[in-house]
Amino acid sequence: MHPQFALCSRITRAGRLCADDDAVQILEFALTLPLLVVFVVGIFDFSGALSLKQKLTNAAREGARVAAADPANDLSDTSGTPASVIDALQVVDKYLFSENIYDCGLTSALPARSGSTLTWVSTATTGCGSTPPNGIKLTINRGFVTKLQNTSTEVVSTQVTIQYAYKWRFSSVISLLVPRSTYASTSYITTSATVFNEN
């Protein structure tokens, strides 16, 4: 007699359960279910993050295209925000809206010039939590210098960078299984696009 069944035969009720294949299947299911849940939530969560990154990349590309097509004659004016920067902000915000991505009040966060550079930064956190990482940060660099591929020729471009706080659902599932885990619940998804200035 197998040692497992010998032990089970000493306790009548347990003996009936151990001899039954259904009980073993239930035990196996109970042991594998948490791992299955982690994999399923992880797949949905990471695919959601990847989809969001693609949408943010498209928004950055559209904003960079619009700003790069605008004239650059207003960039030296230090009294206000140039029209090309405002155009890029509005295009990015409308693209986020069309993709059902919450903009955290980006339209009301007027971009501020970063020092004496041709870079403007807009940070919006309205309704997106109170502790970082939260909200959205839009950086529009109208004087981004790049080199043409395989040459030493430098060209001036517009680069639009978006940082967006993404809340991971995976962290809440993993903390149920491993209570002492230190998996980040929110992190930034960062993407950028660069387009040569036309004017």
N, C-alpha and C positions, 0 to 999 in steps of 0.2 A: 504494500500500500504506500502511496506517495506520502511523504512527510506532511505536506500541506493538508491532505485529506485526513490524516491521523489526528492532527491538531484540531481540525474542524469537527471531527466526530465526537470529541469530548464535550463539546457544547452543542446541544441538539439544534437549536435555532440557527446558530452560526454554521453548523454543519450542513444544513439544508441550503443556506445561502451560498456557501463556498462551492458546493457541488453543482450549483446552478450556473450555467453559462451566461444567463441574462445578468446576473449580479456582477460578473467580471466585466461585461460590456458596459454596464452603468459606471463601474469604477474607472474604467479606461476613459470613458467619455468625460467624467468629472475631472480627470487629471488633464485631459487635452483641451477642454473647453476654454480655460483662460488663455492658453497660447493661441488658440484659434481666434479669439476675440482680439488679442493684441495684433495679430497679423492682419485681420480684416480692417480694424480701425487704422492701423499704420498705413495700409494700402490706400484707403480713402483719404487720410490726412495728407500724405505725401503727394498724392495725385492732385489734391486741392491746392497745395502749395505750388506745385509745378504749373498748374493751370493759371494761378494768380500771377506767378512770375512772368508767364508768357503774355498775359493781358497788360501787365505793367510795362513790359518791354515795348509792346505795341503803342501804349500811351506815350512813353518817352520818345519813341521814334516819330510819332505824329507831332508832338510838341517841338522836337528838334527841327523837323522839316519846315514847320510854319515859321519858327524864329529865324532859321537860316535863310529863308526867302525874303524876310523883311529887310528894309534898308538899315544900315549900321550907323547912319549919321546922327542918331539920337543917343548913342552909347556914351558919349563924352559928357552928356548933361548929368550933373551930380545932384540936381535939385529934386528929381523924381525917378520913378521907375519907367524905363523905356517901353515904348509900345510893343516892341518885339518880345520882350520878357512877359508882358501882360498877355500877349497873344498866346505864347507858349503855355502859360499857366491856364488860360481858359480852355485851350484845346485839350490839355491833359485832364483837366477837371471834367469836361464834357465826355471825354472818352471813358473815364472811370464811371461816370453816371450811366453811360450807355451799356456798360458791362456789369451793372449792378454792384459796383464796388463802392463802399462808403468812403467819402472823401474827407471825413473828419473836419469839415468846414474849411476846405482849402480855398474856396472862392473868396472868403473874407480875410484870408491871411496874405496880405500884400507882400510880395517878395522884397527883401531888404538887401542892399548891396553889401557884399563881403569885402570890407577894406577898400583898397584902391584898385582892386581887380575888376575884370568884366564878368564877375560872378554874382548872381542874385540867389538868395536862399529864402524859401518859404516853408514854415513849419506849422502844421495844423494838428490840433489834438482834441477838438471839440467832440465830445461824445465817444472818445476812443480810449477811455481809461485815464487814470491820474498818475500812474507810475510807469516810468520808462522800462522797457521799450514800448512806446505807444504812438499812435497817430501816423502821420505821413510827413516826409520831408522831401521837398522838391528843390533841386539845385539846377539852375540854368546858367551855364558858362558860355557866354557869347564870344569869348576870345580863346577858345581851346585850340592849342597849336599841335598839329600832328604832322608827321612826315609821310609823303607818298611812298607807297610800297617799293622797295628796292632802289630808292633814290634818297638824296639828302635834301630834297626840296620840301620846304615847310609850307603848310597851308593853314589858314585860320578857319576853324569850324565852330559849330555850336554843339555843345554836349548837354543833354538833359539827363539828370540822374534822379531816380525815385527810390526812396527808402520807405517801406510800408511794414507796419507791425502786423505779424501774423500769429494768431493764437492757435497753438497746437492742441488738438483734442487728445492726441496720443499721450500727452503727459498725465492727464487725469486717469487714463486706463492703466498706465504703467505704475502709477502711485497706488492704485488699488492692489496690484499684485505685489509690488515691492514698496512698502510704505516709506522707506528711508531713501528712496531714489531722489536724485537731484537733477532731473531732466527739466530743461527750461520750458516753461509753459508758453512764453511769447518770445519771438525773435524777429529781427528785421529781414525782409526780403529786399535785396538791393538789385537794381537793374539800371542800365544806362544806354543811351543811343547817341551817336555822333553823326552830324551831317555837315558837309562843306558849306560855308557861307557863300551865298550867291552875290551879295552886294557888299 
